[in-house]
Amino acid sequence: MMDKLKIDIVSDVVCPWCTIGYKRLEKAISELGIEDQVEIEWHPFELNPNMPKEGQNITEHITEKYGSTPEQQEESQQRMTAIGEEVGFTFDYFEDMRIVNTFKAHILLDYAKEFNKQTNLKMRLTTAFFSERKDVSDSDILKQALLDVGLNAEEGLARLDTEEARSATRNKQEYWKNLGVNSVPTIVFNKKSAVTGAQPVDTFKQVLSEFIAE
């Protein structure tokens, strides 16, 4: 039995490039026909750990954080939407869109890992946020996402209130930050080499091929 290629993906639920990066990686895996030779694990990274409960208008937020003008943002969102179409993902940016706190979502992704449903939940949450205009910090939305991927919603939501689960998520974030991860997505192959950002499919294919050949 060959050891599987372990792929660790450090990302946030509300990070568009994380979604694009994963969809390109998925395409590379599929084109190489190595689905059964890789194992993916998602790790938490909050882009906005201090985001208040009510969230913040996305245009205001990006202007404050990166200094981009509304015009630059609109251009960037149009580009993102077009790239999304290329990889089969719908980005639906809208005027009142809000960036929200993702800490709860990360706790639930940790829960989903126990049932081999991490990627299912990750994509469900990112689709809810970017394609369906849903607030992924809202407990009702999180509950529905758990149900949609076949997880026990009550059991999952109960984790949100336990200090053990909250600490575990905080510690995991610290672990990756201490390793020098400061931008997402960061995709690590067999804990040996990492690529950051949404690389082209061909780049992923090259990296995957090298590791599989080993």
C-alpha positions in Angstrom: 0.0 0.0 0.0 1.5 3.3 -1.1 1.5 6.2 1.4 -0.9 8.9 0.2 0.4 12.3 -0.7 -0.7 14.6 2.2 -1.8 18.0 1.2 -2.4 20.6 3.9 -4.4 23.6 2.9 -4.3 26.7 5.2 -7.2 28.9 4.3 -10.2 31.0 5.2 -13.8 30.4 4.3 -14.3 34.0 3.0 -11.1 34.1 0.9 -11.9 34.0 -2.8 -8.3 33.1 -3.9 -8.5 30.1 -1.5 -11.6 28.8 -3.4 -9.9 29.4 -6.8 -6.7 27.8 -5.6 -8.5 24.7 -4.3 -10.6 24.4 -7.5 -7.4 24.5 -9.6 -5.7 22.0 -7.4 -8.8 19.7 -7.6 -8.6 20.0 -11.5 -4.9 19.1 -11.5 -5.6 16.1 -9.3 -8.4 15.0 -11.5 -6.5 15.5 -14.8 -3.6 13.4 -13.4 -6.1 10.8 -12.2 -4.6 10.6 -8.7 -7.8 11.2 -6.6 -7.1 8.0 -4.6 -3.5 8.9 -4.0 -3.9 12.2 -2.2 -5.3 13.1 1.2 -6.4 16.7 1.9 -6.7 18.4 5.3 -7.9 22.0 5.8 -6.4 24.2 8.5 -7.8 27.4 10.0 -6.6 30.9 9.1 -8.8 33.9 10.0 -8.1 36.8 7.6 -10.0 39.0 10.1 -9.8 37.5 13.6 -11.1 40.8 15.1 -14.1 41.1 12.9 -17.1 42.0 15.1 -20.3 39.9 15.2 -22.2 42.2 12.8 -19.4 42.0 10.1 -18.5 44.9 7.9 -19.5 46.1 4.4 -17.0 44.5 2.0 -16.1 47.7 0.1 -15.5 49.6 3.4 -13.5 46.7 4.7 -11.2 46.3 1.7 -10.7 50.1 1.5 -9.7 50.2 5.2 -7.5 47.1 5.0 -5.8 47.4 1.6 -6.5 51.0 0.5 -8.2 49.9 -2.7 -10.7 52.3 -4.2 -14.3 51.1 -4.9 -13.4 51.2 -8.7 -10.4 49.0 -8.2 -12.5 46.6 -6.1 -15.2 46.4 -8.7 -12.5 45.5 -11.3 -11.0 42.9 -9.1 -14.4 41.4 -8.4 -15.2 41.2 -12.1 -11.9 39.4 -12.6 -12.6 37.0 -9.8 -16.0 36.3 -11.2 -14.5 35.4 -14.6 -11.8 33.2 -13.0 -14.5 31.5 -10.9 -16.5 30.7 -14.1 -13.3 29.0 -15.5 -13.1 26.7 -12.5 -16.8 26.1 -12.2 -17.5 28.3 -9.2 -19.9 31.2 -8.9 -18.8 34.5 -7.3 -21.9 36.7 -6.7 -20.6 40.0 -5.4 -23.3 42.5 -4.5 -23.5 46.0 -3.0 -24.4 45.1 0.5 -22.1 42.2 0.8 -20.5 41.9 4.3 -17.3 40.3 5.4 -18.0 38.2 8.5 -16.2 36.5 11.4 -15.2 32.9 10.4 -14.1 31.5 13.8 -17.2 29.4 14.2 -16.8 28.0 10.7 -13.3 26.9 11.5 -14.4 25.1 14.6 -17.0 23.2 12.5 -14.4 22.3 9.8 -12.4 20.7 12.6 -15.5 18.8 13.6 -16.1 17.7 10.0 -12.6 16.3 9.8 -13.6 13.5 12.2 -16.1 12.2 9.7 -14.0 12.7 6.5 -16.3 15.6 5.5 -13.9 18.5 5.7 -13.7 19.3 2.0 -17.5 18.9 1.7 -18.2 21.4 4.5 -15.5 23.8 3.3 -17.0 24.0 -0.2 -20.5 24.2 1.2 -19.6 27.2 3.4 -17.6 29.0 0.7 -20.5 28.4 -1.7 -23.0 29.7 0.8 -20.9 32.9 1.3 -19.8 33.7 -2.2 -22.7 32.2 -4.3 -25.8 32.4 -2.1 -25.3 35.7 -0.2 -25.4 33.9 3.2 -23.8 34.9 6.5 -21.5 32.1 7.4 -21.2 33.4 11.0 -24.9 32.8 11.6 -25.7 29.7 13.6 -28.8 28.9 11.4 -26.7 29.0 8.2 -24.0 26.9 9.8 -26.6 24.4 11.0 -28.0 24.1 7.5 -24.5 23.6 6.0 -23.8 20.8 8.5 -27.1 19.1 7.5 -26.4 19.6 3.8 -23.2 17.6 4.0 -24.7 14.9 6.2 -23.3 15.8 9.5 -25.0 15.9 12.9 -25.9 19.6 13.2 -26.7 19.5 17.0 -23.5 17.8 17.8 -21.5 20.1 15.6 -23.0 23.3 16.9 -22.5 22.1 20.5 -18.7 22.3 19.7 -19.0 26.1 19.3 -19.6 26.5 23.0 -16.8 24.3 24.3 -13.6 25.9 25.4 -11.7 22.8 24.3 -12.8 23.2 20.6 -12.2 27.0 20.7 -8.7 26.5 22.1 -7.9 23.8 19.5 -8.8 26.1 16.7 -6.8 29.0 18.1 -3.8 26.7 18.7 -3.9 25.4 15.1 -3.9 29.0 13.8 -0.9 29.8 15.9 0.9 26.7 14.7 0.7 27.7 11.1 1.5 31.4 11.8 4.6 30.3 13.8 5.7 28.3 10.7 5.6 31.6 8.8 2.2 31.3 7.1 1.0 34.8 6.7 -1.1 34.7 3.5 -3.7 32.2 2.2 -4.1 29.9 0.5 -0.9 28.2 1.6 -0.8 24.7 0.3 1.8 22.3 1.8 2.8 19.0 0.1 3.9 16.2 2.4 5.1 18.8 4.9 8.1 19.4 2.6 7.3 22.2 0.3 4.6 24.8 0.1 3.0 27.0 -2.6 1.1 30.1 -1.8 -1.7 31.7 -3.8 -4.0 30.3 -6.5 -1.4 28.8 -8.8 -2.3 27.7 -12.3 -3.5 24.2 -12.8 -0.2 23.3 -14.7 1.9 24.4 -11.7 -0.1 22.2 -9.4 0.2 19.3 -11.8 4.0 19.7 -11.9 4.3 19.7 -8.1 1.9 16.8 -7.7 3.7 14.7 -10.4 7.1 15.2 -8.7 5.7 14.1 -5.3 3.8 11.1 -6.7 7.0 10.0 -8.6 8.9 9.9 -5.3 
